[in-house]
Structures are given as structure tokens and as C-alpha cells.
């Protein structure tokens, strides 16, 4: 039997707010710009010039910020 591999949902930055109300586009861009210093680089995937947000990794990153 083949085990189904669940791929993460990758959401393009401009469409993030179609799925989630927070953070707003400006806040998301701020997090991306400072990704190396705030650990957000684990959340973003770059495909050419396109920046995608790994939805599951985003919420894991949010939980890690509580500590």
C-alpha cells in the first residue's frame, strides 16, 4: 500500500488574506523582509521571484513566538 503524502499548502503572499485575516499584507511583508533575523525564513518558500507561505509552518512559527 502507498502511504498518501500530504504536501503543505503553499499560499502566495498576495492571496494570504483570502485564507486568513492576520497578518495584514504590510505585516506579512515586514516579516518576510526580516526573515533571517526573526526566524520567518522557515515559513517562506521562494520559487523564482514568487514568495509562498507554508501555512502549517506559519502557525508553528506563531506558536514558537510565545516562548
QUIJO-V965823 format. One record per pair of residues at least 24 apart in sequence whose C-alpha atoms are under 7 Angstrom apart, sorted by sequence separation. I is the first residue (numbers start at 1). J is the second residue. D is the distance in whole Angstrom. If there is no record, write none. Layout:
# QUIJO-V965823
i->I j->J d->D
i->I j->J d->D
This chain:
# QUIJO-V965823
i->13 j->51 d->6
i->12 j->51 d->6
i->13 j->52 d->6
i->12 j->52 d->4
i->13 j->53 d->7
i->11 j->52 d->5
i->12 j->53 d->6
i->10 j->52 d->6
i->11 j->53 d->5
i->10 j->53 d->5
i->11 j->54 d->7
i->10 j->54 d->5
i->11 j->55 d->7
i->9 j->54 d->6
i->10 j->55 d->6
i->8 j->54 d->6
i->9 j->55 d->6
i->8 j->55 d->7
i->8 j->56 d->7
